């Protein structure tokens, strides 16, 4: 068996050794198993575009918070604030149930109080 000396510690190691068994240092370059690296071709045909169809929330109809709030405060049991916002389905429901028996009117009043001015519907 052929031997060689480690260039760091001087210990005898096999001729085909890459790492010294005594000091643990690498004594030779690692030989690659394959002769050439594979040719990697990346064909990126990604044409996706990030398009927001919502428009950032500002494409709706702009409404004044205080108009809606006072409509809700004085005529909320009739659904006037809902008619103002263009929500006719729930406005008719508010009209026939007296603001969902007062609970919906109160909840809408609180929600309108914390909305930004102007808000978009």
Number of C-alpha atoms within 10 A of each C-alpha: 4 8 12 13 14 24 13 13 12 12 14 15 18 15 12 10 15 17 17 21 14 13 12 12 14 15 15 13 8 10 8 8 7 7 7 7 8 7 6 6 6 6 6 6 6 6 6 6 6 6 7 8 8 9 9 8 11 11 11 12 11 13 15 15 17 15 13 21 20 16 19 24 17 11 16 26 25 22 27 24 27 22 17 16 16 13 14 15 10 15 22 17 16 24 17 14 15 18 25 18 12 14 12 17 22 17 12 20 19 13 11 21 15 9 14 11 13 12 15 16 13
